[in-house]
Every structure is written in structure tokens, then in C-alpha cells.
Amino acid sequence: MHRAPSVSYPVGRSRNADLLVLIIWIFGVGSSVFVSIRFEAFGWRQASLTLGVALASALALRDFSRRAAPAELSFDGQHWSLSGSTVLRTAAAHVALDLQSLLLVRVIESGRTRRWIWLDRHAKPERWRDLRRAVYSRAPSAGSAAGSGRATSTGGHQPLS
């Protein structure tokens, strides 16, 4: 069984991710306005609630996109680290959304909060396939280190025989 390659990939603000989140926000606000208008008793309370939710979510989205500080996500073949932090055996990267050229990944490091990051193919196209192989690879276990070559029961796929 082959191991995933070591890879370092830039993390930061992604125009594609910003566009995706903006489109979802527009559909959400549009749906809210449509439902509010369809009520027979649409008044100032419903209008102010819809406007308040739209403004609050827009401010939250703006704050989220501004916090996307440049960093480096690294995989050494066994462990993940994020931007110079110490490599911890408990560090993990989990794909939450895969749009082929855009990945939403949750990075969890022991003793730190979870961090959601967008990985965009346009940031470093020559390393994109290596990154995808790394995020979808299973962490090595004691059985695989001994050369058993069998998939573990961590939810991975069994090899074809």
C-alpha cells in the first residue's frame, strides 16, 4: 500500500470560497424575504427580523473572511501541522466539503480550538493532487507500520482483492 506524499500547501483567503459563501448567503436571504412576503400578516416586525438577520449574517461572513490569515498546512507523511505550530500526533485534518477545486477542511490540534480552512486549487496548482491524496489518506496505525498492508477499521475502504 502506498503512503500519501509529504506536502505543504498555502492556506488563506480564497476568492472561490468567498464567492460560494456569498451565493449561499444570497439564497438564504432571498428565501427569507420570499417567505416573509408570502405571510398574510407581514408587518414591521417580520421586516425588521428579516433585515436584522440579513445584516448580522453579512457582518459575520465579513468577519470570517477577514480572519483567513495566510498560513501553511503541512503533512509530513504521518502528521499534520498548521503554520509552524509543533507537530502533534493528535493533529488531524478532516474534509468537510469537497468541490474538486475547493476543499473545506477542519483542522484539529490538541490543546487548540478547531480551525476551519478553505484550500483552493489556484493557490498552488502543482501540489493540489498531492494535497488531495494526503487529506484523504488514513493516519498510519501500528498494523500498517508493521507492513501488514491491510486497511484498518477507521472507516477507510478495503483494498480490492
Buried (B, 14 or more C-beta within 10 A) or exposed (E): EEEBBEBBBBBBBBEBBBEBBEEEBEEEBEEBBEEBEEEEEEEEEBEEEBBEEBEEBEEEBEEEBEEBEEBEBBBEEBBBBBBEBEBBEEBBBEEEEBEEEBBBBBBBBEEEEEBEBBBBBEBBEEBBEBBBBBBBBBBBBEEBEEEEEEBBEEEEEEEEE
